[in-house]
Amino acid sequence: MTARLVLASRNQGKVAELRRILAADPALAGVRLLDADELGLPDVNETGATFADNALLKARSAVGACGLPCIADDSGLEVAALDGDPGVRSARYAGAHGDDDANLALVLQRMRGVTDRTARFVCVAALVAPDGGEWTAQGTVDGTLTETPRGKNGFGYDPIFQPAGQRQTTAEMTAPAKDVISHRSRALRATLPAVRRLLADQLLGDQSSPPMSTA
């Protein structure tokens, strides 16, 4: 029986990144990765006050809908000169959820003429098991904001975020280079020991249980 793990997101840029990071772990070779679109998971209102709150909301909702182990993340950009904004509102900073261009433009507008351009990306990954077990981990990457967007890779605020010690924005980096330093990869990798244990338990349980209908 193939182990299954659900990536509880409809953001295909994020799903692709999660798949790459997980696929790089030899211990997870052969694991079937499903996403929210494949399973028709319900949308979740991100009403939490923190990244951890929202990541857990999404992962819990997904587990309740599909009965499989689910991993979700919530992430965003924190800008020092904007008192930590956009923060947990990063995906809806300009109003509409997921409008990357509008969100990015609003940050640049509010940063016009500001000399302190320090910022950081923050990600919290949450893993939730069908039996109620929960694990969270946070990853961050410090950097600065450019004055204009650069690069076509990535998504969200990647075109204006230049990680500390790098000459490129995260939208100019190749996917493998970004995965080495990104906030999402750091958070997700910190959950991998729990993911491995959970999927090993799933395989042991499947030896005496019929396949689930979501397979």
Secondary structure, 3 states (H helix, E strand, C coil): CCCEEEECCCCHHHHHHHHHHHHCCHHHCCCEEEEHHHHCCCCCCCCCCCHHHHHHHHHHHHHHHHCCCEEEEEEEEEEHHHCCCEHHHHHHCCCCCCCHHHHHHHHHHHCCCCCCCEEEEEEEEEEECCCCCEEEEEEEEEEEECCCCCCCCCCCCHHHEEECCCCCCCCCCCHHHHHHHCHHHHHHHHHHHHHHHHHHHHHHHHCCCCCCCCC
